[in-house]
Amino acid sequence: MGWISPTQTHGFLGDANGKTILKGLIVENSAEGFGHLLSQVRFYMQRDGFSRVVFGLEPTSVYHKPLAEHLIEQAIWWSMRPTRPSRRTVA
């Protein structure tokens, strides 16, 4: 996935080798939008022969939470990626 705003989620679908499957994916942050997202993912999984999918979410403020909650309710794996490198210094 890509970035998430208060009203929409923008993203893309790609494979584990870095090949972009679908770009410019935009869904509304609603049950209907998330249902559309999952139907798109299922279509490309079947078309391209993928057996598993992992959603990566950018933790932008709190906007990722509705999609994350929907994925949890559907028992779908997801992970967060940092928006920028950590500023902590390791001694």
C-alpha positions as CSV (number, residue, x, y, z in Angstrom):
1,M,0.0,0.0,0.0
2,G,1.0,3.6,-0.2
3,W,-0.2,6.5,1.8
4,I,-3.4,7.0,3.8
5,S,-5.4,10.2,4.2
6,P,-8.4,10.9,6.3
7,T,-10.8,10.0,3.5
8,Q,-8.8,7.8,1.0
9,T,-6.1,5.2,0.9
10,H,-3.6,5.4,-2.0
11,G,-1.5,2.4,-2.9
12,F,-0.2,-0.1,-5.3
13,L,0.1,-3.8,-5.6
14,G,3.5,-5.4,-6.1
15,D,5.2,-8.8,-5.9
16,A,8.0,-9.9,-3.6
17,N,10.5,-9.3,-6.4
18,G,9.7,-5.6,-6.7
19,K,7.5,-5.8,-9.8
20,T,4.5,-3.4,-9.8
21,I,1.3,-5.3,-10.5
22,L,-1.1,-2.3,-10.1
23,K,-0.4,1.3,-9.4
24,G,-2.7,4.3,-8.8
25,L,-5.0,2.3,-6.6
26,I,-7.3,4.6,-4.6
27,V,-10.0,3.5,-2.3
28,E,-12.3,5.3,0.1
29,N,-11.8,4.8,3.8
30,S,-15.1,3.0,4.3
31,A,-16.4,-0.5,4.5
32,E,-17.3,-0.3,0.8
33,G,-13.8,1.0,-0.1
34,F,-12.0,-1.6,1.8
35,G,-14.2,-4.3,0.3
36,H,-13.2,-3.0,-3.2
37,L,-9.6,-3.1,-2.2
38,L,-9.9,-6.7,-1.1
39,S,-11.7,-7.7,-4.3
40,Q,-8.9,-6.1,-6.3
41,V,-6.3,-8.0,-4.3
42,R,-8.2,-11.3,-4.8
43,F,-8.5,-10.7,-8.5
44,Y,-4.7,-10.1,-8.9
45,M,-3.8,-13.0,-6.6
46,Q,-5.8,-15.3,-8.8
47,R,-4.7,-13.8,-12.0
48,D,-1.0,-13.9,-11.1
49,G,-1.0,-17.1,-9.0
50,F,-0.1,-15.5,-5.7
51,S,-0.9,-17.8,-2.7
52,R,-0.3,-15.1,0.0
53,V,-0.6,-11.4,0.5
54,V,0.8,-9.0,3.1
55,F,-0.5,-5.4,3.4
56,G,2.1,-2.8,4.4
57,L,0.7,0.3,5.9
58,E,2.4,3.7,6.4
59,P,1.6,4.8,10.0
60,T,0.6,8.3,9.0
61,S,-1.0,9.9,12.1
62,V,-4.1,7.8,12.9
63,Y,-5.4,7.5,9.4
64,H,-4.2,3.9,8.9
65,K,-6.3,2.7,11.8
66,P,-9.6,2.1,10.0
67,L,-7.9,0.0,7.3
68,A,-5.8,-1.8,9.9
69,E,-8.9,-2.6,11.9
70,H,-10.8,-3.9,8.8
71,L,-7.8,-6.1,7.9
72,I,-7.7,-7.5,11.5
73,E,-11.5,-8.2,11.3
74,Q,-10.9,-10.1,8.1
75,A,-8.0,-12.0,9.6
76,I,-5.6,-10.6,7.0
77,W,-1.9,-10.1,7.7
78,W,-0.5,-6.5,7.6
79,S,2.5,-4.7,8.8
80,M,3.6,-1.1,9.3
81,R,6.6,0.6,7.7
82,P,8.3,3.6,9.2
83,T,7.7,6.9,7.4
84,R,11.3,8.0,8.0
85,P,14.4,6.6,9.6
86,S,14.6,6.6,13.3
87,R,16.4,9.5,14.8
88,R,17.6,7.5,17.9
89,T,21.3,7.2,18.4
90,V,22.6,3.7,19.3
91,A,25.7,3.8,21.5
